[in-house]
Every structure is written in C-alpha cells, then in structure tokens.
Amino acid sequence: MSITVNLYYHGKNGSARAFAEEMERSGIADAIRAEKGNLQYRYFVPTDDSETVLLIDSWADQAAIDAHHQSPMMRQIAALREQYDLHMEAKRFVSMDVPQSDEQFLRK
C-alpha cells in the first residue's frame, strides 16, 4: 500500500509554474525525493489550465507523510507558497494492486 496526494496549486500570471520551477531549481524538490518513504514527487501542468500546477506526491505510508510534514522543508515550502500567492486543493488516494481484469487495458 502507498498513499498518493494530488496537490493542485492555483495561481495567476504564471505564479504556479514559477513556484514549481523554483522548487526544482532550489533543490527542495530533490531533498523531498530523498526523504525516507518518498516514492514520487513530480510537477505537471494540465493542458487545459496553464495557471494550475499538479504535484503528484506519493509516500510509502502515513508515517512517512507525517515525518515529511514535520521536516524543516515544510517552512520553506509554506514561505514559497505565500511568496507566489498560491491557493491549493488536495485529493488523496490509497493504492491497491491492479486487478487482473484491468491488465488487458494496460499497454506495456
């Protein structure tokens, strides 16, 4: 089992994308990827909304997420969110194995 959180960063005038670029450039994103229990930390831009950036953030378990939320990086991230005046929404998913009946639809 793993937990994936989709975080949608909404901004104006390119601020969400600038935030994601700064997270990458500053090394904060790489530091998060190196945290124990992190499985994925990647930013995407929806093709139909250039003012939103999607972060797919996956963790091995809730304990790993809790440790991340207590890390000093969270203060840096919060400061950048304020700097770029971003608003957020989150959706959480718990993974499970893909049923064999779904395998036929996956091109590998």
Phi and psi in radians as a Rosetta constraint file:
Dihedral C 1 N 2 CA 2 C 2 CIRCULARHARMONIC -2.470 0.35
Dihedral N 2 CA 2 C 2 N 3 CIRCULARHARMONIC 2.899 0.35
Dihedral C 2 N 3 CA 3 C 3 CIRCULARHARMONIC -2.098 0.35
Dihedral N 3 CA 3 C 3 N 4 CIRCULARHARMONIC 2.265 0.35
Dihedral C 3 N 4 CA 4 C 4 CIRCULARHARMONIC -2.084 0.35
Dihedral N 4 CA 4 C 4 N 5 CIRCULARHARMONIC 2.299 0.35
Dihedral C 4 N 5 CA 5 C 5 CIRCULARHARMONIC -2.020 0.35
Dihedral N 5 CA 5 C 5 N 6 CIRCULARHARMONIC 2.152 0.35
Dihedral C 5 N 6 CA 6 C 6 CIRCULARHARMONIC -1.646 0.35
Dihedral N 6 CA 6 C 6 N 7 CIRCULARHARMONIC 2.007 0.35
Dihedral C 6 N 7 CA 7 C 7 CIRCULARHARMONIC -1.843 0.35
Dihedral N 7 CA 7 C 7 N 8 CIRCULARHARMONIC 2.174 0.35
Dihedral C 7 N 8 CA 8 C 8 CIRCULARHARMONIC -1.802 0.35
Dihedral N 8 CA 8 C 8 N 9 CIRCULARHARMONIC 2.031 0.35
Dihedral C 8 N 9 CA 9 C 9 CIRCULARHARMONIC -1.700 0.35
Dihedral N 9 CA 9 C 9 N 10 CIRCULARHARMONIC 2.093 0.35
Dihedral C 9 N 10 CA 10 C 10 CIRCULARHARMONIC -1.911 0.35
Dihedral N 10 CA 10 C 10 N 11 CIRCULARHARMONIC 2.287 0.35
Dihedral C 10 N 11 CA 11 C 11 CIRCULARHARMONIC -2.472 0.35
Dihedral N 11 CA 11 C 11 N 12 CIRCULARHARMONIC -2.891 0.35
Dihedral C 11 N 12 CA 12 C 12 CIRCULARHARMONIC -2.364 0.35
Dihedral N 12 CA 12 C 12 N 13 CIRCULARHARMONIC 2.609 0.35
Dihedral C 12 N 13 CA 13 C 13 CIRCULARHARMONIC 0.951 0.35
Dihedral N 13 CA 13 C 13 N 14 CIRCULARHARMONIC 0.689 0.35
Dihedral C 13 N 14 CA 14 C 14 CIRCULARHARMONIC 1.416 0.35
Dihedral N 14 CA 14 C 14 N 15 CIRCULARHARMONIC 0.168 0.35
Dihedral C 14 N 15 CA 15 C 15 CIRCULARHARMONIC -1.179 0.35
Dihedral N 15 CA 15 C 15 N 16 CIRCULARHARMONIC -0.598 0.35
Dihedral C 15 N 16 CA 16 C 16 CIRCULARHARMONIC -1.152 0.35
Dihedral N 16 CA 16 C 16 N 17 CIRCULARHARMONIC -0.742 0.35
Dihedral C 16 N 17 CA 17 C 17 CIRCULARHARMONIC -1.184 0.35
Dihedral N 17 CA 17 C 17 N 18 CIRCULARHARMONIC -0.692 0.35
Dihedral C 17 N 18 CA 18 C 18 CIRCULARHARMONIC -1.088 0.35
Dihedral N 18 CA 18 C 18 N 19 CIRCULARHARMONIC -0.672 0.35
Dihedral C 18 N 19 CA 19 C 19 CIRCULARHARMONIC -1.054 0.35
Dihedral N 19 CA 19 C 19 N 20 CIRCULARHARMONIC -0.873 0.35
Dihedral C 19 N 20 CA 20 C 20 CIRCULARHARMONIC -1.070 0.35
Dihedral N 20 CA 20 C 20 N 21 CIRCULARHARMONIC -0.714 0.35
Dihedral C 20 N 21 CA 21 C 21 CIRCULARHARMONIC -1.122 0.35
Dihedral N 21 CA 21 C 21 N 22 CIRCULARHARMONIC -0.672 0.35
Dihedral C 21 N 22 CA 22 C 22 CIRCULARHARMONIC -1.212 0.35
Dihedral N 22 CA 22 C 22 N 23 CIRCULARHARMONIC -0.646 0.35
Dihedral C 22 N 23 CA 23 C 23 CIRCULARHARMONIC -1.028 0.35
Dihedral N 23 CA 23 C 23 N 24 CIRCULARHARMONIC -0.697 0.35
Dihedral C 23 N 24 CA 24 C 24 CIRCULARHARMONIC -1.277 0.35
Dihedral N 24 CA 24 C 24 N 25 CIRCULARHARMONIC -0.862 0.35
Dihedral C 24 N 25 CA 25 C 25 CIRCULARHARMONIC -1.092 0.35
Dihedral N 25 CA 25 C 25 N 26 CIRCULARHARMONIC -0.644 0.35
Dihedral C 25 N 26 CA 26 C 26 CIRCULARHARMONIC -1.337 0.35
Dihedral N 26 CA 26 C 26 N 27 CIRCULARHARMONIC -0.280 0.35
Dihedral C 26 N 27 CA 27 C 27 CIRCULARHARMONIC 1.603 0.35
Dihedral N 27 CA 27 C 27 N 28 CIRCULARHARMONIC -0.068 0.35
Dihedral C 27 N 28 CA 28 C 28 CIRCULARHARMONIC -1.104 0.35
Dihedral N 28 CA 28 C 28 N 29 CIRCULARHARMONIC -0.757 0.35
Dihedral C 28 N 29 CA 29 C 29 CIRCULARHARMONIC -1.070 0.35
Dihedral N 29 CA 29 C 29 N 30 CIRCULARHARMONIC -0.759 0.35
Dihedral C 29 N 30 CA 30 C 30 CIRCULARHARMONIC -1.121 0.35
Dihedral N 30 CA 30 C 30 N 31 CIRCULARHARMONIC -0.643 0.35
Dihedral C 30 N 31 CA 31 C 31 CIRCULARHARMONIC -1.137 0.35
Dihedral N 31 CA 31 C 31 N 32 CIRCULARHARMONIC -0.665 0.35
Dihedral C 31 N 32 CA 32 C 32 CIRCULARHARMONIC -1.166 0.35
Dihedral N 32 CA 32 C 32 N 33 CIRCULARHARMONIC -0.737 0.35
Dihedral C 32 N 33 CA 33 C 33 CIRCULARHARMONIC -1.060 0.35
Dihedral N 33 CA 33 C 33 N 34 CIRCULARHARMONIC -0.481 0.35
Dihedral C 33 N 34 CA 34 C 34 CIRCULARHARMONIC -1.471 0.35
Dihedral N 34 CA 34 C 34 N 35 CIRCULARHARMONIC -0.154 0.35
Dihedral C 34 N 35 CA 35 C 35 CIRCULARHARMONIC -1.165 0.35
Dihedral N 35 CA 35 C 35 N 36 CIRCULARHARMONIC 2.554 0.35
Dihedral C 35 N 36 CA 36 C 36 CIRCULARHARMONIC -1.044 0.35
Dihedral N 36 CA 36 C 36 N 37 CIRCULARHARMONIC 2.248 0.35
Dihedral C 36 N 37 CA 37 C 37 CIRCULARHARMONIC 1.596 0.35
Dihedral N 37 CA 37 C 37 N 38 CIRCULARHARMONIC -0.128 0.35
Dihedral C 37 N 38 CA 38 C 38 CIRCULARHARMONIC -1.376 0.35
Dihedral N 38 CA 38 C 38 N 39 CIRCULARHARMONIC 2.261 0.35
Dihedral C 38 N 39 CA 39 C 39 CIRCULARHARMONIC -1.854 0.35
Dihedral N 39 CA 39 C 39 N 40 CIRCULARHARMONIC -0.499 0.35
Dihedral C 39 N 40 CA 40 C 40 CIRCULARHARMONIC -2.842 0.35
Dihedral N 40 CA 40 C 40 N 41 CIRCULARHARMONIC 2.467 0.35
Dihedral C 40 N 41 CA 41 C 41 CIRCULARHARMONIC -2.619 0.35
Dihedral N 41 CA 41 C 41 N 42 CIRCULARHARMONIC 1.640 0.35
Dihedral C 41 N 42 CA 42 C 42 CIRCULARHARMONIC -2.415 0.35
Dihedral N 42 CA 42 C 42 N 43 CIRCULARHARMONIC 2.478 0.35
Dihedral C 42 N 43 CA 43 C 43 CIRCULARHARMONIC -1.734 0.35
Dihedral N 43 CA 43 C 43 N 44 CIRCULARHARMONIC 2.491 0.35
Dihedral C 43 N 44 CA 44 C 44 CIRCULARHARMONIC -2.407 0.35
Dihedral N 44 CA 44 C 44 N 45 CIRCULARHARMONIC 2.655 0.35
Dihedral C 44 N 45 CA 45 C 45 CIRCULARHARMONIC -1.980 0.35
Dihedral N 45 CA 45 C 45 N 46 CIRCULARHARMONIC 2.095 0.35
Dihedral C 45 N 46 CA 46 C 46 CIRCULARHARMONIC -1.079 0.35
Dihedral N 46 CA 46 C 46 N 47 CIRCULARHARMONIC 2.446 0.35
Dihedral C 46 N 47 CA 47 C 47 CIRCULARHARMONIC -1.195 0.35
Dihedral N 47 CA 47 C 47 N 48 CIRCULARHARMONIC -0.353 0.35
Dihedral C 47 N 48 CA 48 C 48 CIRCULARHARMONIC -1.820 0.35
Dihedral N 48 CA 48 C 48 N 49 CIRCULARHARMONIC 0.136 0.35
Dihedral C 48 N 49 CA 49 C 49 CIRCULARHARMONIC -2.710 0.35
Dihedral N 49 CA 49 C 49 N 50 CIRCULARHARMONIC 1.580 0.35
Dihedral C 49 N 50 CA 50 C 50 CIRCULARHARMONIC -1.268 0.35
Dihedral N 50 CA 50 C 50 N 51 CIRCULARHARMONIC -0.139 0.35
Dihedral C 50 N 51 CA 51 C 51 CIRCULARHARMONIC -1.695 0.35
Dihedral N 51 CA 51 C 51 N 52 CIRCULARHARMONIC 0.143 0.35
Dihedral C 51 N 52 CA 52 C 52 CIRCULARHARMONIC -2.150 0.35
Dihedral N 52 CA 52 C 52 N 53 CIRCULARHARMONIC 2.489 0.35
Dihedral C 52 N 53 CA 53 C 53 CIRCULARHARMONIC -2.153 0.35
Dihedral N 53 CA 53 C 53 N 54 CIRCULARHARMONIC 2.349 0.35
Dihedral C 53 N 54 CA 54 C 54 CIRCULARHARMONIC -1.772 0.35
Dihedral N 54 CA 54 C 54 N 55 CIRCULARHARMONIC 2.234 0.35
Dihedral C 54 N 55 CA 55 C 55 CIRCULARHARMONIC -1.858 0.35
Dihedral N 55 CA 55 C 55 N 56 CIRCULARHARMONIC 2.135 0.35
Dihedral C 55 N 56 CA 56 C 56 CIRCULARHARMONIC -1.744 0.35
Dihedral N 56 CA 56 C 56 N 57 CIRCULARHARMONIC 2.007 0.35
Dihedral C 56 N 57 CA 57 C 57 CIRCULARHARMONIC -2.154 0.35
Dihedral N 57 CA 57 C 57 N 58 CIRCULARHARMONIC 1.848 0.35
Dihedral C 57 N 58 CA 58 C 58 CIRCULARHARMONIC -2.004 0.35
Dihedral N 58 CA 58 C 58 N 59 CIRCULARHARMONIC 2.456 0.35
Dihedral C 58 N 59 CA 59 C 59 CIRCULARHARMONIC -2.343 0.35
Dihedral N 59 CA 59 C 59 N 60 CIRCULARHARMONIC 2.686 0.35
Dihedral C 59 N 60 CA 60 C 60 CIRCULARHARMONIC -1.128 0.35
Dihedral N 60 CA 60 C 60 N 61 CIRCULARHARMONIC -0.616 0.35
Dihedral C 60 N 61 CA 61 C 61 CIRCULARHARMONIC -2.909 0.35
Dihedral N 61 CA 61 C 61 N 62 CIRCULARHARMONIC 3.077 0.35
Dihedral C 61 N 62 CA 62 C 62 CIRCULARHARMONIC -1.124 0.35
Dihedral N 62 CA 62 C 62 N 63 CIRCULARHARMONIC -0.606 0.35
Dihedral C 62 N 63 CA 63 C 63 CIRCULARHARMONIC -1.063 0.35
Dihedral N 63 CA 63 C 63 N 64 CIRCULARHARMONIC -0.668 0.35
Dihedral C 63 N 64 CA 64 C 64 CIRCULARHARMONIC -1.164 0.35
Dihedral N 64 CA 64 C 64 N 65 CIRCULARHARMONIC -0.693 0.35
Dihedral C 64 N 65 CA 65 C 65 CIRCULARHARMONIC -1.125 0.35
Dihedral N 65 CA 65 C 65 N 66 CIRCULARHARMONIC -0.776 0.35
Dihedral C 65 N 66 CA 66 C 66 CIRCULARHARMONIC -1.058 0.35
Dihedral N 66 CA 66 C 66 N 67 CIRCULARHARMONIC -0.739 0.35
Dihedral C 66 N 67 CA 67 C 67 CIRCULARHARMONIC -1.104 0.35
Dihedral N 67 CA 67 C 67 N 68 CIRCULARHARMONIC -0.722 0.35
Dihedral C 67 N 68 CA 68 C 68 CIRCULARHARMONIC -1.064 0.35
Dihedral N 68 CA 68 C 68 N 69 CIRCULARHARMONIC -0.766 0.35
Dihedral C 68 N 69 CA 69 C 69 CIRCULARHARMONIC -1.143 0.35
Dihedral N 69 CA 69 C 69 N 70 CIRCULARHARMONIC -0.384 0.35
Dihedral C 69 N 70 CA 70 C 70 CIRCULARHARMONIC -1.594 0.35
Dihedral N 70 CA 70 C 70 N 71 CIRCULARHARMONIC -0.072 0.35
Dihedral C 70 N 71 CA 71 C 71 CIRCULARHARMONIC -1.319 0.35
Dihedral N 71 CA 71 C 71 N 72 CIRCULARHARMONIC 2.712 0.35
Dihedral C 71 N 72 CA 72 C 72 CIRCULARHARMONIC -1.060 0.35
Dihedral N 72 CA 72 C 72 N 73 CIRCULARHARMONIC -0.422 0.35
Dihedral C 72 N 73 CA 73 C 73 CIRCULARHARMONIC -1.072 0.35
Dihedral N 73 CA 73 C 73 N 74 CIRCULARHARMONIC -0.496 0.35
Dihedral C 73 N 74 CA 74 C 74 CIRCULARHARMONIC -1.082 0.35
Dihedral N 74 CA 74 C 74 N 75 CIRCULARHARMONIC -0.600 0.35
Dihedral C 74 N 75 CA 75 C 75 CIRCULARHARMONIC -1.162 0.35
Dihedral N 75 CA 75 C 75 N 76 CIRCULARHARMONIC -0.693 0.35
Dihedral C 75 N 76 CA 76 C 76 CIRCULARHARMONIC -1.115 0.35
Dihedral N 76 CA 76 C 76 N 77 CIRCULARHARMONIC -0.772 0.35
Dihedral C 76 N 77 CA 77 C 77 CIRCULARHARMONIC -1.111 0.35
Dihedral N 77 CA 77 C 77 N 78 CIRCULARHARMONIC -0.768 0.35
Dihedral C 77 N 78 CA 78 C 78 CIRCULARHARMONIC -1.065 0.35
Dihedral N 78 CA 78 C 78 N 79 CIRCULARHARMONIC -0.710 0.35
Dihedral C 78 N 79 CA 79 C 79 CIRCULARHARMONIC -1.122 0.35
Dihedral N 79 CA 79 C 79 N 80 CIRCULARHARMONIC -0.712 0.35
Dihedral C 79 N 80 CA 80 C 80 CIRCULARHARMONIC -1.188 0.35
Dihedral N 80 CA 80 C 80 N 81 CIRCULARHARMONIC -0.664 0.35
Dihedral C 80 N 81 CA 81 C 81 CIRCULARHARMONIC -1.043 0.35
Dihedral N 81 CA 81 C 81 N 82 CIRCULARHARMONIC -0.740 0.35
Dihedral C 81 N 82 CA 82 C 82 CIRCULARHARMONIC -1.141 0.35
Dihedral N 82 CA 82 C 82 N 83 CIRCULARHARMONIC -0.802 0.35
Dihedral C 82 N 83 CA 83 C 83 CIRCULARHARMONIC -0.968 0.35
Dihedral N 83 CA 83 C 83 N 84 CIRCULARHARMONIC -0.722 0.35
Dihedral C 83 N 84 CA 84 C 84 CIRCULARHARMONIC -1.624 0.35
Dihedral N 84 CA 84 C 84 N 85 CIRCULARHARMONIC 0.058 0.35
Dihedral C 84 N 85 CA 85 C 85 CIRCULARHARMONIC 0.909 0.35
Dihedral N 85 CA 85 C 85 N 86 CIRCULARHARMONIC 0.923 0.35
Dihedral C 85 N 86 CA 86 C 86 CIRCULARHARMONIC -1.634 0.35
Dihedral N 86 CA 86 C 86 N 87 CIRCULARHARMONIC 2.571 0.35
Dihedral C 86 N 87 CA 87 C 87 CIRCULARHARMONIC -2.035 0.35
Dihedral N 87 CA 87 C 87 N 88 CIRCULARHARMONIC 2.613 0.35
Dihedral C 87 N 88 CA 88 C 88 CIRCULARHARMONIC -2.302 0.35
Dihedral N 88 CA 88 C 88 N 89 CIRCULARHARMONIC 2.740 0.35
Dihedral C 88 N 89 CA 89 C 89 CIRCULARHARMONIC -2.428 0.35
Dihedral N 89 CA 89 C 89 N 90 CIRCULARHARMONIC 2.673 0.35
Dihedral C 89 N 90 CA 90 C 90 CIRCULARHARMONIC -2.333 0.35
Dihedral N 90 CA 90 C 90 N 91 CIRCULARHARMONIC 2.537 0.35
Dihedral C 90 N 91 CA 91 C 91 CIRCULARHARMONIC -2.315 0.35
Dihedral N 91 CA 91 C 91 N 92 CIRCULARHARMONIC 2.291 0.35
Dihedral C 91 N 92 CA 92 C 92 CIRCULARHARMONIC -1.937 0.35
Dihedral N 92 CA 92 C 92 N 93 CIRCULARHARMONIC 2.413 0.35
Dihedral C 92 N 93 CA 93 C 93 CIRCULARHARMONIC -2.308 0.35
Dihedral N 93 CA 93 C 93 N 94 CIRCULARHARMONIC 2.441 0.35
Dihedral C 93 N 94 CA 94 C 94 CIRCULARHARMONIC -1.888 0.35
Dihedral N 94 CA 94 C 94 N 95 CIRCULARHARMONIC 2.214 0.35
Dihedral C 94 N 95 CA 95 C 95 CIRCULARHARMONIC -1.371 0.35
Dihedral N 95 CA 95 C 95 N 96 CIRCULARHARMONIC 2.757 0.35
Dihedral C 95 N 96 CA 96 C 96 CIRCULARHARMONIC -2.580 0.35
Dihedral N 96 CA 96 C 96 N 97 CIRCULARHARMONIC 2.850 0.35
Dihedral C 96 N 97 CA 97 C 97 CIRCULARHARMONIC -1.097 0.35
Dihedral N 97 CA 97 C 97 N 98 CIRCULARHARMONIC 2.544 0.35
Dihedral C 97 N 98 CA 98 C 98 CIRCULARHARMONIC -1.292 0.35
Dihedral N 98 CA 98 C 98 N 99 CIRCULARHARMONIC 2.188 0.35
Dihedral C 98 N 99 CA 99 C 99 CIRCULARHARMONIC -1.060 0.35
Dihedral N 99 CA 99 C 99 N 100 CIRCULARHARMONIC 2.566 0.35
Dihedral C 99 N 100 CA 100 C 100 CIRCULARHARMONIC -0.994 0.35
Dihedral N 100 CA 100 C 100 N 101 CIRCULARHARMONIC -0.566 0.35
Dihedral C 100 N 101 CA 101 C 101 CIRCULARHARMONIC -1.113 0.35
Dihedral N 101 CA 101 C 101 N 102 CIRCULARHARMONIC -0.400 0.35
Dihedral C 101 N 102 CA 102 C 102 CIRCULARHARMONIC -1.489 0.35
Dihedral N 102 CA 102 C 102 N 103 CIRCULARHARMONIC -0.331 0.35
Dihedral C 102 N 103 CA 103 C 103 CIRCULARHARMONIC -0.957 0.35
Dihedral N 103 CA 103 C 103 N 104 CIRCULARHARMONIC -0.604 0.35
Dihedral C 103 N 104 CA 104 C 104 CIRCULARHARMONIC -1.103 0.35
Dihedral N 104 CA 104 C 104 N 105 CIRCULARHARMONIC -0.349 0.35
Dihedral C 104 N 105 CA 105 C 105 CIRCULARHARMONIC -1.657 0.35
Dihedral N 105 CA 105 C 105 N 106 CIRCULARHARMONIC -0.061 0.35
Dihedral C 105 N 106 CA 106 C 106 CIRCULARHARMONIC -1.677 0.35
Dihedral N 106 CA 106 C 106 N 107 CIRCULARHARMONIC 2.095 0.35
Dihedral C 106 N 107 CA 107 C 107 CIRCULARHARMONIC -1.551 0.35
Dihedral N 107 CA 107 C 107 N 108 CIRCULARHARMONIC 2.114 0.35
